[in-house]
Amino acid sequence: MDPTFPYRRVVVTGGAGFIGSHVCDALVSAGARVVCVDNLLTGSKENIDHLIGLSTFEMHPEWERMQMQINGEATQQALRNMDQSMAQMRARYERQSAQMQSQEESFDRIINGVDLTTDPVDGKQREVWMGTGAPHWINGLDQVVNSPTQPGPGFHQLKTQP
């Protein structure tokens, strides 16, 4: 018996695994009081069967409850993380899809030589020919004119949308 371990209590996590069970064996042989904690996901109780019942060895008394709690919490956290990740990916996809749709519509208007405008008076949207790039003006008869200055009385400027 090693004089450095008598009456010392040592906790071995993963004590039912291949390496952990050998550590438990060595510590028990050295005179330590060993408490084994293991969730038995990769370890096996068979690895420590020969130690169970010794006065210097114990499995944590609530290891089964702890195992269920640890595994349950880990599973729940993993599911929460996965749900959050999926929601973020979905939001990113929807945002990018909306951006692509907007870009496609803008590209189509450019190819077709059309600007999308809004009438600030009645709020109607209108597609108008781009013309020279000068502002678009409209009158009460729905006549649209492309002119750098106001073409005459009764005309008001249309707002070009991005």
Secondary structure as UniProt FT lines:
FT   TURN            3..4
FT   TURN            6..7
FT   STRAND          9..13
FT   TURN            14..16
FT   HELIX           18..29
FT   TURN            30..31
FT   STRAND          33..37
FT   HELIX           45..48
FT   TURN            49..53
FT   TURN            55..56
FT   STRAND          57..59
FT   TURN            61..62
FT   HELIX           63..112
FT   STRAND          114..118
FT   TURN            120..122
FT   STRAND          125..129
FT   TURN            131..132
FT   STRAND          136..138
FT   TURN            140..141
FT   STRAND          144..146
FT   TURN            153..154
FT   STRAND          156..157
FT   STRAND          159..160
//
